[in-house]
Amino acid sequence: MINGILWRTRTGSPWRDPPECYGRWETVYGRHRRWSIDGTWEKILDQLRAGCDETEGGDWTTSVDSTVNRAHQHVAGAPHAAAADVPKGWT
């Protein structure tokens, strides 16, 4: 179950697309949602942090993000014409 949740998080795929080896997608999604609401993920992280240095442990955090942000073509350096209402030399 945990591997199915981590697979989905790692790949960024839709919840409905896990490989069959992880079971039904509804079960994987339901467990993830329930554990997110009841604080189980926080308890797991706390247990993983328990073995680290007391001075460093409180600063640990995790972030999983597969977001890709792309700039619009005008921001990315694509050639463009100056606006008609901008005075010459202000481009």
Secondary structure by P-SEA (a helix, b strand, c coil): caaaaaaaaaacccccccccccccaaaaaaaaaaaaaaaaaaaaaaaaaccccccccccbbbbbbcbbbbccccccccccccccccccccc
